[in-house]
Amino acid sequence: MMIAHLITSFIASAAFGVIFNVPKHSLFQCGFVGMLGWILYFFLVENEVNSIIATLAAAFIVAVISQYFAKRYKTPITIFNVSGIIPLVPGGLSYDAMKHFVGNDFYIAVQLAAKVFMLAGAIAMGLIFAEVMNQLVNKYNRRKLRLRS
């Protein structure tokens, strides 16, 4: 089962990289970022961590690895962030929410839509938190360098 999750999350992220028109030499890294994010999410959910917290943690890891790859391969971070986040996007849940809205089952529809919004917010917060941490580390390193000079 875990191998299937590894393969499908890798393929989904790399395939979205193709759609997003990333450079061909970055497709493997895009797939790798998405695969790591999904595996962390899957592991946390399987160990009974709330899916919103698991999404936040996975988005944070995706952003951190994306920052590393962006520096290492001298490419924009967006290439890795967007492709890596794809497995975490709650598309099926949004579909179910809309299906219940159309079917006039508003009680369930609102519950599902609220969860979709919280998951989307967790993705955004994970990306933002990683960027803030990166900025703080860079600022600390620059200050440390200035003090040595």
Buried (B, 14 or more C-beta within 10 A) or exposed (E): EEEEBBEBBBBBBBBBBEEEEBEEEBBEBBBBBBBBBBBBBBBBBEEEBEBBEBBBBBBBBBBBBBBBBBEEBEBEBEBBBBBBBBBBBBEEBBEBBBEBBEEEEEEBBEEBBEBBEBBBEBBEBBBEBBBEBBEEEEEEEEEEEEEEE
